[in-house]
Amino acid sequence: MERQKRALAIHDISCVGRCSLTVALPIISAAGVDTGVLPTSILSTHTGGFEGYTFRDLTEDLIPIANHWKSLKLRFDALYSGFLGSFEQIDLVAQIFDDFRTQDTLIMVDPVMADNGVLYSIYSPEMAKGMAKLCAKADIVVPNLTEAAFILDEPYRGEKLTPAEVGEIVKKLVALGPKQAVLTGISFTEGRLGAVCYDKEQGEMSYFDGELIEGYYHGTGDVFGSALLGGLLSGMSLERATKLAVDYTNLSIVMTKQLNQERRYGVCFERALPFYIKELGLG
Ligand code: PXL
């Protein structure tokens, strides 16, 4: 019988406002993957749109939790990091990557820290430098254009770039160490939005997009990253998994708009799960 894949999602728990673990856990699980979590912090809501959120830093818990897993000789097929709760966590997560890395482990880093040219409120420029080091340890990185600029220590040039300019960015990202890079929030055509993927060995960039829905939808980076990982762990090629993640994220946004939901609560990814599961051949 085929062994079920096991992933570890390393993000915060934002108790309300769908993003990070409240998105990663259901989506990766829907891909048929046993999904463990390592919460980096607990917030009453995410930081993008609610006043007065609480924040508990779990930095001290990361290594004791990982040490227990080591004592159990636990193995993960994928390690997927996102929003980290402190500067020190970058080194700790790097250590956890080293501890659980085997030849077959897929390490995916989403360097969650910024959007639309600005860092999230609890991140510092120092943290951006640390994130670049964590990206160097990954097999695949999944930044948006703002995060890519911070990681590469380059000025942010807005969201309207040519394919040649985006091609340069993904090449610089893989030059840091990862084999593959997927860059989100890319628009080459008016009214469309999507992502590009690039594999160092293949040396070719692919682009997938969908209809652009105006307005800022919270947590879509986490929906995208989780859907991408689920696709990759199901054996899809990088191109197929990127296309699926684009289509699924787009459909989640369409559902949110159709149902006229408040955007700061995140997207209605649950309503698009039947599509995702069917595309994975599981439905
Ligand atoms: O979706 C990224 C994210 C994750 N976690 C927290 C956030 C954000 C974005 O704002 O605030 C706590």
Boltz pocket constraint, residues with backbone or C-beta under 6 A from the ligand:
constraints:
  - pocket:
      binder: B
      contacts: [[A, 12], [A, 14], [A, 19], [A, 20], [A, 43], [A, 45], [A, 46], [A, 47], [A, 48], [A, 83], [A, 112], [A, 120], [A, 218], [A, 219], [A, 220], [A, 221], [A, 222]]
      max_distance: 6.0
